[in-house]
Amino acid sequence: MSETAKVVQSNPVAVTLTDIYTVPNGSRFAGAMTIINRDSAVPTNFRVSVALAGAADSNEQYLAYDEYLAPSQRKRIHVGPIPQTAVVRVYATLATLSFNLMGIEY
């Protein structure tokens, strides 16, 4: 079984749940996500979910929900291991957030 380092970056549109990564069929993923508020004056909130087999959005999928980020603050959350065909999604109340998903696809 081979391992591949993955880095996925996103600056999603405000108030839009956005797919940023789908685990390939036959693989798994484990890593971490860093979220940073690039605005130096305005706080905002974010969400991160994992949808098994790309299922429609539902409450049980959330790893973080309306987490607060102060101006220029960052947070890191563990993501995985997650199975094949799962979809990682992000959401930001403002378009000032950068999401960086880093880990190993195996």
Buried (B, 14 or more C-beta within 10 A) or exposed (E): EEEEEBEBEBEBEEEEEBBBBBBEEEBBBEBEBBBBBBBEEEBBBBBBBBBBEEBEEEEEBBBBEEBEBEEEEBBEBEBBBBEBBBBBBBBBBBBBBBBBBBBBBE
